[in-house]
Amino acid sequence: MQAEPAMAYDNADLLPDHPTPVIDLAKALTDQQRESLETELTDFEAKSGWKLRVLTQYDRTPGLAVKQYWDLDERSLLLVADPRGGNLLNFNVGEALFALMPRTYWVELQTRFGNQYYVKDNGEDGAIVDSLAAVEFCLNKGGCQVVPGLPQEQWLLTFAASILGGLVAGFAAFPRKEGIRISWNWLLLMAPLWLLIFAFFGLAPILTRTSDLIPLAENCLGFLTSAGLAYVIALKTLPKPGSAKIS
């Protein structure tokens, strides 16, 4: 992902006259936040060797001059915060970082922390600090395939998928012959569908992003409840076995 607004001009006059990992031209950070972030990023680079840099801008940008100023290389990440686009955050990612976090990770990082709703609730400073914290966490653990953490809106999607999977399973289990309570052959026949919905869309996003068992338990309960509800509705509304042929 390329932070194109930062590469549009080349104005070295905007660069500080002293080394710093943070250039806050848009004043998105308070002085205390900027100083704290400078210390954190400097210490992180000294310990890990990964170079994380932050540039905030609005109507002024140093552009390509930051590349030489910071000596950006394959082990560097440049976060550019510019509110003029639809998303606050842009990332210039060094090639070595792609070996630990794939391109989909950076897309998810941008859309999660840089969207207008997140910025509105947490501020531009919160979006910057939180996205960097996610990157540092993943680098410390040797890489991530997805961004850690489970936002409320993402959990709601997984919960809806769990309910949908349960509905499919419940209707599939409706008995179609006399003398049986569960239509196992139909339940197994429809397994690729309800398992895909429940496991891939309902459970996998949780298992890969958090160790918290509460959302996992809630989704499993949602699946079982909706499956039972669909089964009962089918018993009450669909023709009874033997009263009509159901293919």
Secondary structure, DSSP 8 states (H G I E B T S, - for coil): ---GGGGS-B-GGGS-SS--SEEETT--S-HHHHHHHHHHHHHHHHHH--EEEEEE-SS---BTHHHHHHT--TTEEEEEE-TTSSSSEEEEE-HHHHTTS-HHHHHHHHHHHHSHHHHHHHHHHHHHHHHHHHHHHHHHTT--SS-SS--HHHHHHHHHHHHHHHHHHHHHTS--STT-SS-HHHHHHTHHHHHIIIIIIIIHHHHTT---HHHHHHHHHHHHHHHHHHHHHHHHHS--BTTB---
